[in-house]
Amino acid sequence: MSKISQVWQRLKIYVRGLGIKQQDNPRQDNIQLISLEEKIISSENKVTNFPKENFSEILFSEMLRQSLKKWIKLDSENQGFDLEDKIFYQEIYQLLGDRALSVNVVAKVLQLLTFNGEFNLVNLFDRLHTFYSLWCEGKFIDEASDKNYPLQKMLQLRAIKIYIGLREVDIYTGLNIMILLLELHRYALEKKEFQDKIIFYPSGKPDKDNFFTSLLLRIINYSDAIRIGNFTSIVGEFLTGGNFQSAYLGDANLTGANFSNANLSGAYFGDANLTGANLISANCSSADLSDANLSGTNFTAANLSQADLSSTNLTGAYLCAANLSRASLERVDLSNSNLSHADLNHANLSNSNASNCNLSNVNLTEAVLFGTNLSDANLKEANLTGADLCRADLSGANLNNANLEGVNLSDTILFSTSLCNANLIAADLSYAKLNGAKLDGANLSNAILFGAELSDVNLSRGKLIGADFSGANFTEANLNGSDFTEAILCGSDFTSTVFNNANLSSSNLTGAIFCSADLTNTNLRYAILEGADFSNADLENIIWDENQGWELVKGLDTAINVPDELKRIIG
């Protein structure tokens, strides 16, 4: 017989007698576990290569499975449970009062329970839930000593010099039952036959009379009274897929908790700590997370529509493909976070910090970003149609191929911003500071850039048809091949600007300054030139017409490469 077979043979013998021994001898399971393990390991076959921790886990898994089966066994008439309630409650504390259930143990037990479909999961859920409800009310820890099961368990442990406090015994037991209920709930979600029969609300079922449920918060605070983070260290990995709708979790410590695929709609997390938590694909619609610490939290593909995230800390958070439509993100710290492909349409990010944030391919349609810090952010191919970025800081940001049609960028900082091939049709950039920005290939048709600062900007090949650049500063800008057809450039300063092959036909250049500008091969036909100053400008091969009022132009006497025909007309 193999060593493993011997272990299982001894295990089966032990488990069969467990129920009888437990009633005859009230000593707790730790003594039995330790005794059995030592006997097997020190047996003549010496299973020395078998990891001690794994072996203990196997033993405990089998004990738990057998106990669960025993707890829901019906009496001979099938009218009630064979095991009376007080023995049931006592056995729960005996088995689960000194340790936290591990992921492996729970998965193994659930697999065994659901293997052939013969185990009545609904009965198990109902009976465990009855205990959970009583435990939440403090029913067991508040009992007199002769009925105080947590006290009995604590005294048994101390008899073998295991010093666990009364509250710790109670907390271990209650949280372990919560874990089992959470796992049954998650299993039922995938099985149609159980979906309406096994529904677990860890914080209590929401009702119309109470906007929030606070049961879970009281459990967290009770658990963490022993040590900070005790609740998440025990239950944190089992919260996935849970139902926490309308739960009140203000100021809760949920660091590193796993809420993936959980229902958190309408929940309150004000001032809570969710640092490093996992909320992948979680439903947080209409949830209140204001002032919460969400640094490093993973919201990938989560539903945060209409959620309140104002004043939260989202530094380094992951919100890829998250739904944040109409969410409130005012005064949020999003620095170094990742929101690529997220949906932020109609969201409010006013006065937030999104520096170095990844917003590539994000949907910010009609979003409000008034005064938002987006310096060095990646907004490549983002959709900002109709968004309000008034007084925002986009210095160094990447907006290549972004859609900014109709966007409000007035008084915005765009120093060295990259807007290559961006769509800025009808955008408002009045008084915007675009010094050193890259706008080559950008479409600014019908845009408003009144008084904008565009010195040293690269607008080569730009489409600026019908745009208003009145009073704009283009000093030393690169406008090679740009199309300014019918644009308004009244009073604009083009000192030392390069216009090679640019199209200024039918534009309004009244009072514009072209001192030392390079207008080689530039089309000026039908442009209004009244009061324009071409001092020291290079007019080689310009395209013009004789009815433009050249006699009202300044500085032609110092311009270079003036066409001979033009010289003749103006004398």
Backbone hydrogen bonds, N-H to C=O, Kabsch-Sander energy under -0.5 kcal/mol:
donor,donor_aa,acceptor,acceptor_aa,energy
6,Q,2,S,-2.0
7,V,3,K,-2.1
8,W,4,I,-2.4
9,Q,5,S,-2.4
10,R,6,Q,-2.4
11,L,7,V,-2.3
12,K,8,W,-2.7
13,I,9,Q,-1.9
14,Y,10,R,-2.3
15,V,11,L,-2.7
16,R,12,K,-2.4
17,G,13,I,-1.3
18,L,15,V,-1.2
19,G,15,V,-0.6
21,K,17,G,-2.6
22,Q,18,L,-2.1
23,Q,19,G,-1.0
24,D,20,I,-2.2
25,N,21,K,-3.1
29,D,94,Q,-0.5
31,I,28,Q,-0.7
32,Q,28,Q,-1.0
33,L,29,D,-3.2
34,I,30,N,-3.0
35,S,31,I,-2.7
36,L,32,Q,-2.8
37,E,33,L,-2.7
38,E,34,I,-2.5
39,K,35,S,-2.1
40,I,36,L,-2.3
41,I,37,E,-2.6
42,S,38,E,-2.2
43,S,40,I,-1.0
46,K,43,S,-1.5
47,V,40,I,-0.7
48,T,46,K,-2.4
50,F,47,V,-0.9
55,F,51,P,-2.3
56,S,52,K,-2.3
57,E,53,E,-2.0
58,I,54,N,-2.4
59,L,55,F,-2.4
60,F,56,S,-2.5
61,S,57,E,-2.5
62,E,58,I,-2.1
63,M,59,L,-2.3
64,L,60,F,-2.8
65,R,61,S,-2.4
66,Q,62,E,-2.4
67,S,63,M,-2.2
68,L,64,L,-2.7
69,K,65,R,-2.1
70,K,66,Q,-2.1
71,W,67,S,-2.7
72,I,68,L,-1.0
73,K,70,K,-1.2
75,D,80,G,-2.9
78,N,75,D,-1.8
82,D,73,K,-3.7
83,L,73,K,-0.5
84,E,82,D,-0.6
88,F,84,E,-2.3
89,Y,85,D,-3.0
90,Q,86,K,-1.9
91,E,87,I,-2.6
92,I,88,F,-1.8
93,Y,89,Y,-1.8
94,Q,90,Q,-2.2
95,L,91,E,-2.4
96,L,92,I,-2.8
97,G,93,Y,-1.3
106,V,102,S,-2.3
107,A,103,V,-2.4
108,K,104,N,-2.3
109,V,105,V,-2.6
110,L,106,V,-2.7
111,Q,107,A,-2.0
112,L,108,K,-1.9
113,L,109,V,-2.4
114,T,110,L,-1.9
115,F,112,L,-0.6
119,F,113,L,-0.6
121,L,119,F,-1.3
124,L,120,N,-1.7
125,F,121,L,-2.7
126,D,122,V,-2.6
127,R,123,N,-2.3
128,L,124,L,-2.5
129,H,125,F,-2.5
130,T,126,D,-1.6
131,F,127,R,-1.7
132,Y,128,L,-2.4
133,S,129,H,-2.5
134,L,130,T,-1.9
135,W,131,F,-2.9
136,C,132,Y,-2.4
137,E,133,S,-0.9
138,G,135,W,-1.7
139,K,134,L,-2.3
142,D,138,G,-1.4
143,E,140,F,-1.0
147,K,144,A,-1.7
148,N,144,A,-0.7
148,N,145,S,-0.6
149,Y,147,K,-1.3
152,Q,148,N,-2.2
153,K,149,Y,-2.2
154,M,150,P,-2.3
155,L,151,L,-2.5
156,Q,152,Q,-1.9
157,L,153,K,-2.1
158,R,154,M,-2.3
159,A,155,L,-1.5
160,I,156,Q,-0.7
160,I,157,L,-0.9
161,K,158,R,-1.8
162,I,157,L,-2.9
163,Y,161,K,-0.7
164,I,162,I,-1.3
169,V,165,G,-2.1
170,D,166,L,-2.1
171,I,167,R,-3.0
172,Y,168,E,-2.8
173,T,169,V,-2.1
174,G,170,D,-2.5
175,L,171,I,-2.8
176,N,172,Y,-2.1
177,I,173,T,-2.0
178,M,174,G,-2.1
179,I,175,L,-2.3
180,L,176,N,-2.0
181,L,177,I,-2.3
182,L,178,M,-2.7
183,E,179,I,-2.3
184,L,180,L,-2.2
185,H,181,L,-2.4
186,R,182,L,-2.4
187,Y,183,E,-2.2
188,A,184,L,-2.3
189,L,185,H,-1.5
190,E,186,R,-0.6
190,E,187,Y,-1.0
191,K,188,A,-1.4
192,K,190,E,-0.5
194,F,191,K,-1.7
195,Q,191,K,-1.1
197,K,194,F,-1.8
198,I,194,F,-2.8
199,I,197,K,-0.6
201,Y,199,I,-0.5
204,G,201,Y,-1.8
207,D,210,N,-0.7
213,T,246,S,-2.1
215,L,203,S,-1.1
218,R,214,S,-1.8
219,I,215,L,-1.8
220,I,216,L,-2.6
221,N,217,L,-2.6
222,Y,218,R,-2.1
223,S,219,I,-2.6
224,D,220,I,-2.7
225,A,221,N,-0.6
225,A,222,Y,-0.6
226,I,223,S,-1.0
227,R,223,S,-0.7
230,N,227,R,-1.8
233,S,229,G,-2.0
234,I,230,N,-1.3
234,I,231,F,-0.5
235,V,231,F,-3.3
236,G,231,F,-0.6
236,G,232,T,-1.0
238,F,235,V,-2.6
239,L,236,G,-0.9
241,G,260,S,-2.0
242,G,239,L,-2.1
243,N,200,F,-0.6
244,F,242,G,-0.8
244,F,263,N,-2.9
246,S,265,S,-2.0
247,A,244,F,-2.0
248,Y,213,T,-3.7
249,L,247,A,-0.7
249,L,268,Y,-3.2
251,D,270,G,-2.2
252,A,249,L,-1.8
254,L,252,A,-0.9
254,L,273,N,-2.7
256,G,275,T,-2.1
257,A,254,L,-2.1
258,N,236,G,-2.4
259,F,257,A,-0.9
259,F,278,N,-2.8
261,N,280,I,-2.1
262,A,259,F,-2.2
263,N,242,G,-3.0
264,L,262,A,-0.8
264,L,283,N,-3.0
266,G,285,S,-1.8
267,A,264,L,-2.1
268,Y,247,A,-2.8
269,F,267,A,-0.5
269,F,288,D,-4.4
271,D,290,S,-1.7
272,A,269,F,-2.5
273,N,252,A,-2.9
274,L,272,A,-0.7
274,L,293,N,-2.7
276,G,295,S,-2.0
277,A,274,L,-2.4
278,N,257,A,-3.0
279,L,277,A,-0.7
279,L,298,N,-2.8
281,S,300,T,-2.5
282,A,279,L,-2.1
283,N,262,A,-3.0
284,C,282,A,-0.9
284,C,303,N,-2.8
286,S,305,S,-2.2
287,A,284,C,-2.2
288,D,267,A,-3.0
289,L,287,A,-0.7
289,L,308,D,-3.3
291,D,310,S,-2.1
292,A,289,L,-2.0
293,N,272,A,-2.8
294,L,292,A,-0.8
294,L,313,N,-2.4
296,G,315,T,-1.7
297,T,294,L,-2.1
298,N,277,A,-2.7
299,F,297,T,-0.8
299,F,318,Y,-4.3
301,A,320,C,-2.7
302,A,299,F,-2.6
303,N,282,A,-2.9
304,L,302,A,-0.8
304,L,323,N,-3.1
306,Q,325,S,-2.2
307,A,304,L,-2.1
308,D,287,A,-2.8
309,L,307,A,-0.8
309,L,328,S,-3.1
311,S,330,E,-2.8
312,T,309,L,-1.6
313,N,292,A,-2.2
314,L,312,T,-0.8
314,L,333,D,-2.3
316,G,335,S,-1.8
317,A,314,L,-2.1
318,Y,297,T,-2.7
319,L,317,A,-0.6
319,L,338,N,-4.0
321,A,340,S,-2.0
322,A,319,L,-2.1
323,N,302,A,-3.0
324,L,322,A,-0.8
324,L,343,D,-3.2
326,R,345,N,-2.2
327,A,324,L,-2.1
328,S,307,A,-2.7
329,L,327,A,-0.7
329,L,348,N,-3.6
331,R,350,S,-2.3
332,V,329,L,-1.3
333,D,312,T,-2.1
334,L,332,V,-0.9
334,L,353,N,-3.8
335,S,353,N,-0.5
336,N,355,S,-1.9
337,S,334,L,-2.2
338,N,317,A,-2.8
339,L,337,S,-0.6
339,L,358,N,-3.5
341,H,360,S,-2.2
342,A,339,L,-2.2
343,D,322,A,-2.9
344,L,342,A,-0.7
344,L,363,N,-3.3
346,H,365,T,-2.6
347,A,344,L,-2.2
348,N,327,A,-2.5
349,L,347,A,-0.6
349,L,368,V,-3.9
351,N,370,F,-2.6
352,S,349,L,-1.8
353,N,332,V,-3.1
354,A,352,S,-0.7
354,A,373,N,-3.4
356,N,375,S,-2.1
357,C,354,A,-1.6
358,N,337,S,-2.7
359,L,357,C,-0.9
359,L,378,N,-3.1
361,N,380,K,-2.4
362,V,359,L,-1.7
363,N,342,A,-2.7
364,L,362,V,-0.8
364,L,383,N,-3.6
366,E,385,T,-2.5
367,A,364,L,-2.2
368,V,347,A,-2.9
369,L,367,A,-0.6
369,L,388,D,-3.7
371,G,390,C,-2.2
372,T,369,L,-2.0
373,N,352,S,-3.1
374,L,372,T,-0.9
374,L,393,D,-3.2
376,D,395,S,-2.0
377,A,374,L,-2.1
378,N,357,C,-2.9
379,L,377,A,-0.8
379,L,398,N,-2.8
381,E,400,N,-2.3
382,A,379,L,-2.1
383,N,362,V,-3.0
384,L,382,A,-0.7
384,L,403,N,-3.3
386,G,405,E,-2.2
387,A,384,L,-2.6
388,D,367,A,-2.8
389,L,387,A,-0.7
389,L,408,N,-2.9
391,R,410,S,-1.9
392,A,389,L,-2.3
393,D,372,T,-2.7
394,L,392,A,-0.7
394,L,413,I,-3.6
396,G,415,F,-2.2
397,A,394,L,-2.2
398,N,377,A,-2.7
399,L,397,A,-0.7
399,L,418,S,-3.6
401,N,420,C,-2.6
402,A,399,L,-2.1
403,N,382,A,-2.9
404,L,402,A,-0.8
404,L,423,N,-3.2
406,G,425,I,-2.5
407,V,404,L,-2.0
408,N,387,A,-2.7
409,L,407,V,-0.8
409,L,428,D,-3.2
411,D,430,S,-2.3
412,T,409,L,-1.6
413,I,392,A,-2.6
414,L,412,T,-0.7
414,L,433,K,-3.2
416,S,435,N,-2.5
417,T,414,L,-1.9
418,S,397,A,-2.7
419,L,417,T,-0.7
419,L,438,K,-3.9
421,N,440,D,-1.6
422,A,419,L,-2.1
423,N,402,A,-2.8
424,L,422,A,-0.8
424,L,443,N,-2.9
426,A,445,S,-2.4
427,A,424,L,-2.2
428,D,407,V,-2.8
429,L,427,A,-0.8
429,L,448,I,-4.2
431,Y,450,F,-1.9
432,A,429,L,-2.4
433,K,412,T,-3.0
434,L,432,A,-0.8
434,L,453,E,-3.3
436,G,455,S,-1.9
437,A,434,L,-2.6
438,K,417,T,-2.9
439,L,437,A,-0.7
439,L,458,N,-3.6
441,G,460,S,-1.9
442,A,439,L,-2.5
443,N,422,A,-2.8
444,L,442,A,-0.7
444,L,463,K,-3.9
446,N,465,I,-2.2
447,A,444,L,-2.3
448,I,427,A,-3.1
449,L,447,A,-0.6
449,L,468,D,-3.9
451,G,470,S,-2.7
452,A,449,L,-2.3
453,E,432,A,-3.2
454,L,452,A,-0.8
454,L,473,N,-2.8
456,D,475,T,-2.6
457,V,454,L,-1.7
458,N,437,A,-2.7
459,L,457,V,-0.8
459,L,478,N,-3.3
461,R,480,N,-2.8
462,G,459,L,-2.0
463,K,442,A,-2.9
464,L,462,G,-0.7
464,L,483,D,-2.9
466,G,485,T,-2.2
467,A,464,L,-1.8
468,D,447,A,-2.9
469,F,467,A,-0.7
469,F,488,I,-4.1
471,G,490,C,-2.5
472,A,469,F,-2.6
473,N,452,A,-2.6
474,F,472,A,-0.7
474,F,493,D,-3.4
476,E,495,T,-2.6
477,A,474,F,-2.4
478,N,457,V,-3.2
479,L,477,A,-0.7
479,L,498,V,-2.7
481,G,500,N,-2.8
482,S,479,L,-2.1
483,D,462,G,-3.0
484,F,482,S,-0.7
484,F,503,N,-4.0
486,E,505,S,-1.9
487,A,484,F,-2.6
488,I,467,A,-3.1
489,L,487,A,-0.7
489,L,508,N,-3.0
491,G,510,T,-2.2
492,S,489,L,-2.0
493,D,472,A,-2.6
494,F,492,S,-0.7
494,F,513,I,-3.5
496,S,515,C,-2.6
497,T,494,F,-2.2
498,V,477,A,-2.3
499,F,497,T,-0.6
499,F,518,D,-4.0
501,N,520,T,-2.3
502,A,499,F,-3.0
503,N,482,S,-3.1
504,L,502,A,-0.6
504,L,523,N,-2.9
506,S,525,R,-2.0
507,S,504,L,-1.7
508,N,487,A,-2.7
509,L,507,S,-0.8
509,L,528,I,-2.4
511,G,530,E,-1.9
512,A,509,L,-2.3
513,I,492,S,-2.9
514,F,512,A,-0.6
514,F,533,D,-3.7
516,S,535,S,-2.5
517,A,514,F,-2.2
518,D,497,T,-2.8
519,L,517,A,-0.8
519,L,538,D,-2.5
521,N,540,E,-2.4
522,T,519,L,-2.2
523,N,502,A,-2.6
524,L,522,T,-0.7
524,L,543,I,-3.4
527,A,524,L,-1.9
528,I,507,S,-2.7
529,L,527,A,-0.7
529,L,548,Q,-0.7
531,G,552,L,-1.3
532,A,529,L,-2.5
533,D,512,A,-2.6
534,F,532,A,-0.6
534,F,554,K,-2.9
536,N,555,G,-0.6
537,A,534,F,-2.3
538,D,517,A,-2.9
539,L,537,A,-0.7
539,L,560,I,-2.7
542,I,539,L,-1.6
543,I,522,T,-2.9
544,W,542,I,-0.6
548,Q,545,D,-0.9
552,L,549,G,-2.1
553,V,550,W,-1.7
554,K,532,A,-3.4
558,T,555,G,-1.6
559,A,555,G,-0.8
560,I,537,A,-3.0
567,K,563,P,-2.1
568,R,564,D,-2.3
569,I,565,E,-2.0
570,I,566,L,-2.1
571,G,567,K,-0.7
